[in-house]
Amino acid sequence: MSSVFLSHSHADKPFARKLAADLRLAGHAVWIDEAEINIGDSLVLKIREGLDQVDFVAAIISSHSVNSEWVTRELDIASNREMKEK
């Protein structure tokens, strides 16, 4: 099945965890920060690697995420990759 990167605000973590679990139950691989980034890892490097490895990026849109600098960065990286790879 497909692999999915979940872009979300920390404030939306409970929903993101539930969505990740549901996607996994449906047979998809899910990249979610808390499962992939360890203490001492470079956030930017791990996020970029995660975005490079997945088939799809899913953004959890909320009042928190639209104001999140990290969500904006993740979506910018994903958009640039999409334009580059067509």
trRosetta pair geometry for C-beta under 8 A, 3 or more apart (Angstrom, degrees):
i j d omega theta_ij theta_ji phi_ij phi_ji
1 26 7.4 165 -165 122 165 79
1 27 4.2 121 -18 123 152 100
1 28 4.9 -103 123 -89 127 56
1 29 7.2 160 83 -5 91 73
2 28 5.3 -16 72 -127 74 103
2 29 7.5 -132 116 36 39 78
2 55 4.5 -106 -156 63 91 143
2 56 5.8 26 166 3 132 114
3 28 6.7 154 -103 -177 30 83
3 29 4.0 -24 -109 73 87 108
3 30 7.4 -170 -158 -73 64 24
3 31 6.8 53 169 -20 102 98
3 53 6.7 -64 120 129 152 82
3 54 4.3 -131 113 -133 101 71
3 55 5.0 119 49 6 72 89
3 56 7.3 169 88 29 48 73
4 23 5.9 -85 45 -175 141 154
4 28 5.5 23 1 159 112 134
4 29 7.2 160 20 85 65 56
4 30 5.4 -19 67 -113 92 68
4 31 6.9 -157 97 25 43 77
4 54 6.0 95 -119 -165 9 130
4 55 7.1 -41 -70 59 53 84
4 56 4.9 -21 -109 75 76 99
4 57 7.4 143 -162 -105 64 19
4 58 5.3 11 -174 -3 116 114
5 31 4.5 -22 -107 66 67 118
5 50 5.5 119 -116 144 117 102
5 51 5.6 15 -77 -98 172 58
5 54 4.4 -161 -31 18 94 163
5 56 7.2 -162 24 100 73 49
5 57 4.7 -23 64 -112 107 72
5 58 7.0 170 78 25 51 67
5 74 7.5 -159 140 -175 127 121
5 78 7.4 -161 71 -88 139 127
6 16 5.4 135 147 -155 138 102
6 19 6.5 141 -121 97 139 121
6 20 5.9 -87 -17 -75 156 97
6 30 6.3 17 -20 -170 113 102
6 31 6.8 -175 15 82 71 60
6 32 4.9 -1 47 -95 121 86
6 58 5.6 -21 -108 71 61 99
6 60 6.6 29 -174 -24 92 108
7 57 6.0 29 -15 -179 117 100
7 58 6.9 -177 25 87 78 44
7 59 4.5 -26 72 -106 113 70
7 60 6.8 -166 89 16 57 72
7 65 7.5 106 130 -154 85 126
7 71 5.3 113 162 -136 104 77
7 74 4.3 176 -120 107 123 145
7 75 6.2 129 156 -56 170 82
7 78 7.6 -97 -44 -18 144 143
8 12 4.7 -116 -179 82 111 119
8 13 7.1 144 118 -81 128 45
8 15 7.5 -166 -149 82 145 97
8 16 4.2 -149 43 -82 170 133
8 59 7.5 159 -72 -160 57 50
8 60 4.0 19 -103 39 100 124
8 62 8.0 43 -151 13 84 116
8 65 6.0 -73 -149 -94 47 125
8 71 6.8 5 -143 -95 5 113
9 12 4.8 85 61 8 83 102
9 60 7.4 -117 16 86 72 107
9 62 6.4 -106 27 61 125 114
9 64 3.8 -159 90 126 163 108
9 65 4.2 -137 -24 -78 106 65
9 67 7.8 36 -98 63 142 73
9 68 4.4 -157 -97 -60 96 144
9 70 7.7 135 -109 62 56 106
9 71 6.0 -45 -63 -39 73 130
10 13 5.7 -3 -169 -43 47 111
10 64 7.8 -114 56 161 56 135
10 68 7.9 153 7 -120 74 131
11 62 7.3 -137 92 100 107 141
11 64 3.9 -137 60 -133 131 163
12 15 5.0 -50 -178 47 84 114
12 16 5.5 91 120 -29 88 101
12 60 5.2 -179 134 119 152 137
12 62 5.2 159 -77 14 131 150
12 64 5.7 -176 -33 66 97 133
12 65 6.2 -17 -4 -48 143 106
13 16 5.4 -57 -139 39 32 114
13 17 6.2 36 161 -23 68 103
13 34 7.6 70 -145 -30 114 137
14 17 5.9 -52 -149 33 29 112
14 18 6.6 27 154 -16 62 106
15 18 5.7 -57 -150 37 33 111
15 19 6.2 32 153 -17 68 108
15 60 6.3 144 107 -159 119 145
15 62 7.9 129 48 -54 154 141
16 19 5.7 -54 -144 40 30 111
16 20 6.2 35 155 -22 65 106
16 32 6.2 143 154 -139 110 125
16 60 5.8 -108 -83 -20 90 159
17 20 5.7 -53 -146 35 29 113
17 21 6.4 29 154 -19 63 106
17 32 7.4 122 -95 171 54 163
17 34 8.0 -16 -88 43 98 140
18 21 5.8 -54 -150 36 30 111
18 22 6.4 29 153 -17 65 108
19 22 5.7 -56 -146 38 31 111
19 23 6.2 32 155 -19 66 106
19 58 7.8 -144 152 114 138 142
19 60 7.0 -174 14 -86 161 122
20 23 5.8 -56 -147 37 29 110
20 24 6.3 29 154 -19 64 107
20 30 4.5 154 -147 140 85 158
20 32 4.8 -33 -95 -40 148 145
20 35 7.8 168 178 -8 154 138
21 24 5.8 -55 -149 36 30 111
21 25 6.4 32 152 -21 64 105
22 25 5.6 -51 -148 34 32 113
22 26 6.6 27 152 -15 63 107
23 26 5.7 -60 -152 40 33 110
23 28 4.4 -57 168 62 92 124
23 30 5.0 108 89 -71 128 124
24 27 7.7 96 -178 -37 32 8
24 28 6.4 -94 -85 67 34 68
24 29 7.6 47 -107 -114 77 26
24 30 5.6 -80 -59 2 90 120
29 54 7.8 -152 95 -118 102 86
30 35 7.8 72 101 46 90 150
31 35 7.7 -149 -153 72 40 109
31 36 5.7 15 -157 -40 81 153
31 50 4.4 151 175 -162 146 111
31 53 6.9 122 -66 76 145 112
31 54 5.6 -106 6 -64 130 128
32 35 5.2 64 69 18 86 108
32 36 6.8 152 72 -1 38 104
33 36 6.1 -86 -139 50 25 95
33 37 5.1 -17 -171 12 74 121
33 46 7.9 94 -135 119 75 123
33 47 7.5 -9 -102 -90 98 90
34 37 7.1 -47 -96 46 19 88
36 46 6.2 154 131 176 100 115
36 50 5.8 82 137 -87 163 126
37 41 5.1 -146 -159 71 73 139
37 43 6.4 32 -144 -113 145 65
37 46 4.7 120 -100 121 92 161
37 47 7.7 0 -73 -54 128 72
38 41 4.9 102 57 -24 68 117
41 45 7.2 -130 172 70 85 105
41 46 5.0 46 151 -46 129 136
42 45 3.7 55 88 18 119 114
42 46 6.2 162 81 -13 62 85
43 46 6.1 -63 -144 41 25 106
43 47 6.0 22 161 -16 65 112
44 47 6.0 -59 -145 39 25 108
44 48 6.2 24 158 -17 63 110
45 48 5.8 -57 -145 38 28 109
45 49 6.2 29 156 -19 64 107
46 49 5.7 -52 -145 37 30 112
46 50 6.3 34 154 -21 63 106
47 50 5.6 -53 -148 36 31 114
47 51 6.3 30 155 -17 65 106
47 70 7.9 -140 -104 -166 159 97
47 73 7.5 49 125 115 154 113
47 74 6.1 -102 -178 -99 125 93
47 77 7.2 129 130 31 103 164
48 51 5.8 -55 -147 38 31 110
48 52 6.3 30 154 -20 64 108
48 77 6.1 -128 -108 -156 74 149
49 52 5.7 -59 -148 37 30 112
49 53 6.3 23 156 -20 65 113
50 53 5.9 -64 -148 35 29 109
50 54 6.6 18 163 -20 65 112
51 54 6.5 -62 -143 29 28 106
51 57 6.6 12 -132 -85 88 122
51 74 6.7 -177 -75 -156 129 79
51 77 5.2 80 100 118 174 122
51 78 5.6 -125 -153 -78 123 79
51 81 6.5 -180 146 -16 111 154
52 81 7.2 -160 -97 -117 63 146
54 57 6.7 113 93 -68 133 65
57 74 7.3 174 -158 152 132 100
57 75 7.2 157 139 -108 143 61
57 78 4.3 -36 -7 -129 166 153
59 65 6.8 149 175 160 93 144
59 71 6.6 96 -146 -167 106 108
59 74 7.8 156 -100 98 98 116
59 75 6.0 19 -84 -84 138 116
60 65 5.8 171 93 -55 73 158
61 65 5.7 -129 -130 73 33 133
61 66 6.7 46 -157 -56 80 94
62 65 4.8 91 43 8 77 99
62 66 7.1 -146 82 -7 38 85
63 66 6.4 -51 -144 32 27 108
63 67 7.1 7 160 1 57 112
64 67 6.5 -84 -164 47 29 97
64 68 6.3 41 146 -47 69 109
65 68 5.1 -44 -144 11 41 124
65 71 4.6 111 -165 -79 84 172
66 71 7.6 -68 -76 89 19 143
68 71 3.9 72 83 10 118 108
68 72 6.5 -180 95 -10 63 83
69 72 5.7 -57 -152 37 32 115
69 73 6.4 34 151 -21 66 105
70 73 5.6 -52 -148 35 34 112
70 74 6.3 34 154 -19 66 104
71 74 5.7 -53 -147 36 32 112
71 75 6.3 26 157 -13 65 109
72 75 6.0 -61 -147 41 27 106
72 76 6.2 31 153 -23 64 107
73 76 5.6 -55 -147 34 30 113
73 77 6.4 30 155 -18 65 103
74 77 5.9 -54 -151 34 30 110
74 78 6.3 27 153 -15 65 109
75 78 5.5 -52 -143 40 34 113
75 79 6.1 37 156 -22 67 105
76 79 5.8 -54 -144 36 28 110
76 80 6.3 28 156 -18 63 107
77 80 5.9 -57 -149 37 28 110
77 81 6.4 29 153 -19 63 107
78 81 5.7 -55 -149 35 31 112
78 82 6.4 33 153 -21 65 105
79 82 5.6 -52 -148 34 32 112
79 83 6.5 29 155 -16 65 105
80 83 5.9 -54 -147 38 32 108
80 84 6.2 31 154 -19 65 110
81 84 5.7 -59 -146 39 30 112
81 85 6.0 6 164 0 68 114
82 85 6.3 -68 -138 49 24 95
82 86 7.8 87 165 -86 54 12
83 86 7.3 19 -171 -73 28 53
